[in-house]
Amino acid sequence: MRNTNDIKIHLIRHGKTPANEQKLYCGATDLPLSDAGIIELVELKEKGIYPKCADFYFTSGLMRTEQTLDLLYGSVPRVAIPQLAEFNFGSFEMKSYEMLKEQDDYQAWITDEAGGVSCPGGENRQDFTRRVLQGFEMLTEKWQGDLFVVCHGGVIVSIMAHLFPNTKNFYEWQPQPGRGYSIVPDGLKLYQPI
């Protein structure tokens, strides 16, 4: 991997979706933003929390990330990086904890501390993290400058936990919709919440 001193990466979680509002597992399902999610993003933009511009823009290619980028920066050219898509929950997609809590395969998955148990028809945490970090490495190897990436909560958690181990509990890295981190992934590994 080349020297990343000349890179600053802004990782932003997409705006709120109907699945977020209903507390449903939503990874591979390609949902749009909710009306409330659109309003929240516009309000955050008006507060000036995002960089004025970036050298390159990226999404996971899913509708909610594309819509978020459009709301924040208009129809700027962008690159979709599918490796930065959210966790694939398989048969747990679009279901809540309450709907799943009695199922043995769900209990096996949520109690698996090592991350090797897959959702039926979906991913496990180890494979997901590998995929995400491959996408992040590709990003840092191919582009330099200010990079603005609209992706997903689980993706951001995996990247931040990898770059800043033993700093926070794994799930404490989860940003609210429309929020995230600006990071300088060099030897200093600096970050600032957005």
C-alpha positions as CSV (number, residue, x, y, z in Angstrom):
1,M,0.0,0.0,0.0
2,R,1.4,3.4,-1.0
3,N,2.0,6.3,1.4
4,T,-1.4,7.8,2.3
5,N,-0.1,11.1,3.8
6,D,-1.8,12.9,0.9
7,I,-5.3,11.5,1.5
8,K,-8.2,12.7,3.7
9,I,-11.2,10.4,3.7
10,H,-14.7,11.5,4.7
11,L,-16.8,8.5,5.6
12,I,-20.5,9.4,5.8
13,R,-23.4,7.1,6.6
14,H,-26.3,7.5,4.2
15,G,-29.5,9.2,5.4
16,K,-32.3,7.5,7.2
17,T,-34.4,4.9,5.4
18,P,-37.8,3.4,6.2
19,A,-36.0,0.3,7.5
20,N,-34.0,2.5,9.9
21,E,-37.2,4.0,11.2
22,Q,-38.8,0.6,11.7
23,K,-35.6,-0.9,13.2
24,L,-35.3,-3.6,10.5
25,Y,-32.1,-5.3,9.3
26,C,-31.4,-3.8,5.9
27,G,-28.2,-4.5,4.1
28,A,-28.5,-5.8,0.6
29,T,-32.1,-4.5,0.2
30,D,-31.9,-1.4,-2.1
31,L,-34.2,1.1,-0.3
32,P,-34.5,4.8,-0.9
33,L,-34.2,7.5,1.8
34,S,-37.3,8.2,3.9
35,D,-38.9,11.6,3.8
36,A,-37.6,12.2,7.3
37,G,-34.1,11.1,6.2
38,I,-34.2,13.7,3.3
39,I,-35.2,16.5,5.7
40,E,-32.5,15.5,8.2
41,L,-29.8,15.5,5.5
42,V,-30.8,18.9,4.2
43,E,-30.7,20.3,7.8
44,L,-27.2,18.8,8.3
45,K,-26.0,20.3,5.0
46,E,-27.4,23.7,6.0
47,K,-25.4,23.5,9.3
48,G,-22.3,23.2,7.2
49,I,-21.0,20.0,8.7
50,Y,-19.7,18.6,5.4
51,P,-16.7,19.6,3.4
52,K,-17.5,22.3,0.8
53,C,-16.2,20.0,-1.9
54,A,-13.9,17.0,-2.4
55,D,-11.6,15.8,-5.1
56,F,-13.5,12.5,-5.7
57,Y,-16.8,11.2,-4.6
58,F,-17.8,7.6,-3.9
59,T,-20.9,5.5,-3.0
60,S,-21.6,1.9,-2.5
61,G,-23.9,2.1,-5.5
62,L,-27.0,1.4,-3.5
63,M,-29.9,3.8,-3.9
64,R,-29.7,5.3,-0.4
65,T,-26.0,6.2,-0.8
66,E,-26.6,7.7,-4.3
67,Q,-29.5,9.8,-3.0
68,T,-27.5,11.0,0.0
69,L,-24.7,12.1,-2.3
70,D,-27.1,13.9,-4.6
71,L,-28.7,15.8,-1.8
72,L,-25.4,16.9,-0.4
73,Y,-23.4,17.7,-3.6
74,G,-25.8,17.5,-6.5
75,S,-25.0,15.3,-9.6
76,V,-21.2,15.3,-9.1
77,P,-19.3,12.5,-10.9
78,R,-18.8,9.5,-8.6
79,V,-17.4,6.0,-8.5
80,A,-19.5,3.1,-7.0
81,I,-17.5,0.7,-4.9
82,P,-19.7,-2.4,-4.3
83,Q,-17.3,-3.8,-1.7
84,L,-18.4,-0.9,0.5
85,A,-22.1,-2.1,0.5
86,E,-23.7,-2.9,3.8
87,F,-23.7,-6.4,5.4
88,N,-25.9,-8.9,3.6
89,F,-28.4,-10.2,6.3
90,G,-29.7,-12.9,4.0
91,S,-33.1,-14.3,5.2
92,F,-32.9,-11.8,8.2
93,E,-33.3,-8.8,5.7
94,M,-36.2,-6.5,6.4
95,K,-37.0,-8.2,9.7
96,S,-36.7,-6.9,13.2
97,Y,-35.1,-8.4,16.4
98,E,-38.7,-9.0,17.7
99,M,-39.5,-11.0,14.5
100,L,-36.4,-13.1,14.7
101,K,-35.5,-13.5,18.4
102,E,-37.1,-17.0,18.7
103,Q,-35.3,-18.5,15.8
104,D,-32.3,-20.7,16.5
105,D,-30.3,-19.6,13.5
106,Y,-30.8,-16.0,14.5
107,Q,-29.6,-16.7,18.1
108,A,-26.6,-18.5,16.8
109,W,-25.7,-15.5,14.6
110,I,-26.2,-12.8,17.2
111,T,-24.4,-14.7,20.0
112,D,-21.4,-15.5,17.8
113,E,-18.5,-13.5,19.2
114,A,-15.9,-14.7,16.6
115,G,-18.0,-13.6,13.7
116,G,-17.9,-16.8,11.7
117,V,-21.6,-17.7,11.8
118,S,-23.4,-16.5,8.6
119,C,-27.0,-15.3,8.3
120,P,-28.8,-17.9,6.3
121,G,-28.3,-16.9,2.7
122,G,-26.1,-13.9,3.8
123,E,-22.7,-13.1,5.1
124,N,-20.8,-13.6,8.4
125,R,-19.0,-10.7,10.1
126,Q,-15.5,-12.0,9.2
127,D,-16.3,-12.2,5.4
128,F,-18.0,-8.8,5.5
129,T,-15.0,-7.2,7.2
130,R,-12.6,-8.7,4.7
131,R,-14.8,-7.4,1.8
132,V,-15.1,-3.9,3.2
133,L,-11.3,-3.6,3.9
134,Q,-10.5,-4.8,0.4
135,G,-12.8,-2.0,-0.9
136,F,-11.2,0.6,1.5
137,E,-7.7,-0.5,0.4
138,M,-8.6,-0.2,-3.2
139,L,-9.9,3.3,-2.5
140,T,-6.6,4.4,-0.8
141,E,-4.4,2.8,-3.4
142,K,-6.2,4.3,-6.5
143,W,-7.1,7.8,-5.4
144,Q,-5.5,10.7,-3.4
145,G,-6.7,14.0,-2.2
146,D,-10.0,14.7,-0.4
147,L,-12.2,11.6,-0.8
148,F,-15.9,11.8,0.1
149,V,-17.5,8.4,0.6
150,V,-21.2,7.8,1.3
151,C,-21.6,4.2,2.6
152,H,-23.3,2.4,5.4
153,G,-23.1,2.2,9.2
154,G,-21.6,-1.4,9.3
155,V,-19.0,-0.4,6.7
156,I,-17.9,2.6,8.7
157,V,-17.8,0.6,12.0
158,S,-15.5,-2.1,10.3
159,I,-13.2,0.5,8.8
160,M,-12.9,2.6,12.0
161,A,-12.4,-0.5,14.2
162,H,-9.6,-1.6,11.9
163,L,-7.8,1.7,11.7
164,F,-8.2,2.6,15.4
165,P,-8.1,-0.8,17.3
166,N,-8.7,-0.7,21.0
167,T,-10.0,2.9,20.9
168,K,-13.7,2.2,21.3
169,N,-16.1,-0.8,21.6
170,F,-16.7,-2.1,18.1
171,Y,-20.3,-0.8,18.0
172,E,-19.5,2.6,19.5
173,W,-18.1,3.5,16.0
174,Q,-21.7,3.4,14.5
175,P,-22.5,7.0,13.4
176,Q,-26.1,8.3,13.1
177,P,-27.5,8.6,9.6
178,G,-25.9,11.5,7.7
179,R,-22.9,11.5,10.1
180,G,-19.5,9.9,10.1
181,Y,-15.8,10.6,10.3
182,S,-13.1,12.5,8.5
183,I,-9.9,10.5,8.7
184,V,-6.3,10.8,7.7
185,P,-5.2,7.1,7.4
186,D,-1.5,7.8,7.6
187,G,0.9,6.6,10.3
188,L,-0.7,9.1,12.7
189,K,-4.2,7.7,12.0
190,L,-6.2,10.8,12.9
191,Y,-9.9,11.1,12.9
192,Q,-12.6,13.7,13.6
193,P,-16.4,13.0,13.9
194,I,-18.7,14.7,11.4
